[in-house]
Amino acid sequence: MAGVYKLDITETEADLKQRLRHAKTASDKERLQLLYLLKSGQAKTVQAAATLLARHRI
């Protein structure tokens, strides 16, 4: 399918959670939260994670 991107998240859930707690800016927090949602399985796709964060997928 065109436009499908395979994303491999190498950080652990615990590492992402710790980084999220120490993030300073809102944009950093949003990016880390997106990665955490994907890594933890709460969201299966970037589109689903973006919907949970009330943001556009891009």
Buried (B, 14 or more C-beta within 10 A) or exposed (E): EEEEEEEEBEBEEEBBBEBBEEBEEEEEBBBBBBBBBBBEEEBEEBEBBBEEBEEEEE
